[in-house]
Amino acid sequence: MTLPLFEEPSRFDRAGLAARLRNLAEQRIWIGTSSWKYEGWLDQIYHRERYAVHGKFSRKRFAAECLAEYAETFPIVCGDFSFYQFPPPQFWESLFHSMPASLRIALKAPEEVTCEKFPKHARYGPRAGETNPAYFDAGAMQAQFLEPLAPFAPRLGPVIFEFGSRSSEPMEFIDRLDSFLGALPQGFRYAVEIRNREYLAPRYFDALREHGVAHVLSSWSRMPPIGAQMTIANAFTADFMVARALLRPGRFYEDAVKMFTPYDRVQEEDPKTRAALRELIERMRAERRSAYVFVNNRLEGNAPETIRAITDGLAD
């Protein structure tokens, strides 16, 4: 289907949001979205006419070039794509060449080192259901991910290790995590995101603090809400913090995809998560601590509008 090239002007105040986010970034409060290639943001964050080829909207051009326009509004983005592979060095060269120098990017560490057992899914091929021999392999992480990224380190936000739901006993997991973090090289900011609430134990936070690694305050299906995690003693384990507003607690990823696609508008507000993120941002401003806050479309249906609402409610 050919989409109309020109639409009615958007009521979304892109320029106002951009100015507010720049001001916050100057205070070391970096706010952005999880990923960026969403056609649902056309006529909101993206100008459709910029991606026209022979008078028609080009999805190929949009995918290749929209990151530059994203940076006109947001100071940072979270790159979820890196979770699925070790990108080759030439990929990083191309990516950072396409990014304006002002844009920062946080990256998810590849599941090659965070996945204990590969899910029984077709994309894993013969490895589906098998134990991962590279689980917690700091050497592979350094050689295949961090070393190729080293030339671009000044443009990076945190590297986020996402550990999905797993069956390991808490102490076994935490001991292995402690050893893994201790073996990682200096020069990067690291953060850990867990999906098992029983791992939120004092020993877990102690391990992160020992290595200067941040606990990711995440809004996720089976995790306590961000507001509840903020009240845990010693949950702030580094001189910076990371929050990822991904899903309303209790909702599953597949359900959110069905509800909210194509992510062109907020369809269900989450006032508790909005309030928690405002409180978190204000606390980090007061403590003069760096903060990285990322919002996903699957929280409410449209991440830019959620961010606009959150930042509208902040004190000047």
N, C-alpha and C positions, 0 to 999 in steps of 0.2 A: 504494500500500500504506500502510495506517495503522500507524505505529510505536507500540509501547507507550509510554505517557506517562511512566511511572515505571520506572526500572531499579534493579537492585541497586546499592548505594553503590559508587562507583569506588574502586579501590585506589590511584589516582594521588593523591599528596599535593600537591594544588593549593595549599593554604595554605602548606606548607613551601617549595614552589618560589617562590611569590610573595614570601615573606619574604627568601629568598636573593637573588632578582633585585632587590628594592628595596635591599638592602644593597649590592649591586654597583653599582647606579645611583648611589647616594650617593658611590661612588668613581669615578664617570664611566665605568663599564663598562656600556653599554646592550646588553641581549641580548633579542632578540625573534624573531618569525617572519616569513616572507615571506607576506603576505596573512593573512587571518583567517577567511574565510567557509567553514569546512569542517564539514560535518555529522558527519564522522568524529570530531570532537572532542567531540561530545555525550557527556555522562556522564563526561567527563574534564576539559575546560576549561569547558564550557558545561553548565548545568543545563537539561535538556530542558523542565521544567515552566514555565520562564520564557517559553517561546515557544509556549505552548498558546493556541489559540483554539477556544472551544466544545469543550474537552476533547481536541482533536487538535493535534498538532505542526504549526505553520504555517511553511513554508519562507520565505514572504514576510516574516513577522515576524522570523524568525531573521536573514535577510539585512539587514534594516533596523536591528536593535537589538543584534546580538551584539557589536559593537565595544566597547560600554560594559562588557560582561561580560569581554571579552578583557582590558581594562585592569585588571581586578581581579587578574590574574596577571602580566601582562607590562607593563613600563614603556615599551616602544617597539614599533612595527610597521613593516615595509617595505611601502609601497603600490606594488605592481607595476602596478595598474590604469592609472596615469598614463602608462605607456609607450605606450599605444595611442591617445592623443588629447591635445589641449589642452583640459582641462576648463574650462567656462565659470566666471566668477567666482561665480555663484550656487551652483555645485556645492561650491566651497570653503567658502562660508558654511554650507551645510547639513552638510558633513562635519565641520568643526571645532565646530559647534554640537552634533553628536551625540557628540563625543569628550569624555571627562573631561579636565579641565585638566591632570591629571598625566601623561597619555599623550603621548608624542612620536611623530612619524611621519617616516620617511625616505621619499623619493619618487624613483621612476625618472623621468628626463627623457623626454619624448615621443620616440618614434622618428622623428617628423617632422624632428628635427634631428640624429639619430644614424645614420639609415639611408642608406647611400650609394645603394643601388638597391633598390626595393621588390620583395620576393619574389614569385614567381609563385604567388600564393595568391588564392583567390576573394575574401577579405575586402578586398583592395586594389582590387577592381573594375578600371576601365580603367588604373589606375596600375601594375598588376602587371607586373613586369619592367622598369619604366621607371626612369631615373635620377631621383633626388630633387633638385629644385632648391633645397630648403631645407636640404640637408646642410651641417652646420657653420654654420648661420645664427644667429649670436649675437643679432641684432636680433629675430628671431622668438621666440627663447627668452626674451629679456627681456620683450618686450611681451605675449606670449600665455601665459607660464607664471610667470615670476618676479614681475612686477609685481602680478598678482592675488594672489599668495601673500605679498607683503610684509607685510600686516597680521598674518599668522600666523607670521612668521619665528621668534619665540621658542619656538614649539612644534614646530619642525622639526628633524629630524636632517639628515643630508647629502642633497643632491640628487645622484643617481647617474646618470652618463652611461654607458649600456651600449652598447658598439660590438660588434655581432655579428661573426662570421667574415667576412672581406672579402679582396679580392684586391689591394688597394693595396700598393705597396712600403712597407716600414717607414718610411723617411725621409720619404716623401711624406705618409703618414698623420700622423706625429709633427709635421711642420712645420705642417700644417693644424690639428692639435689644439692646438699651442702658440699659434697666432694666435687660435683660438676661445676658449681659456681666458683669454687676455689681454683679450678684449673683453667678458667677463661682468662684471656689476655686483658690487660688494662687498656684504657683509651676509648671505651664505649660505655654508654649507660645501659644497664640491663634491668629488666622488670620481669616478674613471674606472674602468670595468670593461671589459677587453678580452677577446676570445675567440681571438686569434692569439698563440701563444706566441712567434713570431719578433719580435713588437713589444716584448718584454721586453728592450729594449736600454738601455744607459746614457743615451742621448739622450732616451728616453721618460721615464725617472725624473727626469732633469734638468729637463725641461719641466714636469712636475708640481710639482717642488720649487720652481721659480721662481715659480709662482703659488699655492703653499700648498694644492695639491690632493692628495688622498689617492689612492694606488693601491688598488683593491679586490682583496684577496686572495680569489679566488674558486675554489671547487671546481667544475669544469665539465668536460664531455666531453673537449675537446682541450687543456685547460690543464694545466700541472704542478700537482701537489697543493699544497694550502695550505702544508704543511710545507716543501716545496721552494722555494716562492716566498718564504717567510720568510728563507731563507738567501741570497737575492740581495742583493748589496751595494747599499746605498742604496734598498732597496725601500720604506722607510718615509719618505714624502716630505712629511708634514705633521705638525702638532702633534696630530693625531688619526688613527685608522686605521679602516678598514672591512673586514669580512670577510663573505663570503656563501657559505655551505655549501649549494650548490644540487644538485649531482649528484656521485656517485662518479666520479672521472676514468676515462674510457674507456667510460662508459655514456651513452647518448643519451636525450634528454628523453622521446621517445615510448615508449621501452622502460620507463623508470621509471614513467610514468603507468600503463601496463598492469600492471606488477608491484605497485604500491603502492596504487592506488585501492581503497577510499575513504579511505585515510590514517588509519585508526583504531588502528593499532599499528605498532611497529617490526617490520619483517619481515626486515631484513638489516642487522646492525650494521656500521659503518664505523669500526673502531678507530683507523686512522691519522688520519682527519679529526678524530675526537674528541680524540685526543692533541694534534694540532696546535693545535686551538682552545684547549684548556686551557693549553698552553705560551704561546700568543699572549696570552690573558687575563692570565696571571701576569706576563708581560713588561710589558704595559701598566700593570698595577697597580704594578709595581716602578718603572717610569719615570714614573708619575703622568701618563700620557697618556690622553686620552679614547679610548674604543673603542666601535665600533658593530658588533655581531655578529648576523647574521641566519641562521636555519636554515630550510631548505625541507623540506616533506614528502617531496620526491622524493629526498632524500639517503638516508634509511633507511626511510621509510614513515610516520613520525609525528613531526613537528617538536617538539611539546612534550616527548615522552619523550626525544628526543635531547638537548634542552636540559637536561632534568632530569639525565640521565646525565653530561653534560659538567660541569655545575655541582656535582654530587655529588662529583666528583673533584678539586675545587679545594681549596687550602689555606684554612683558616678565616681 
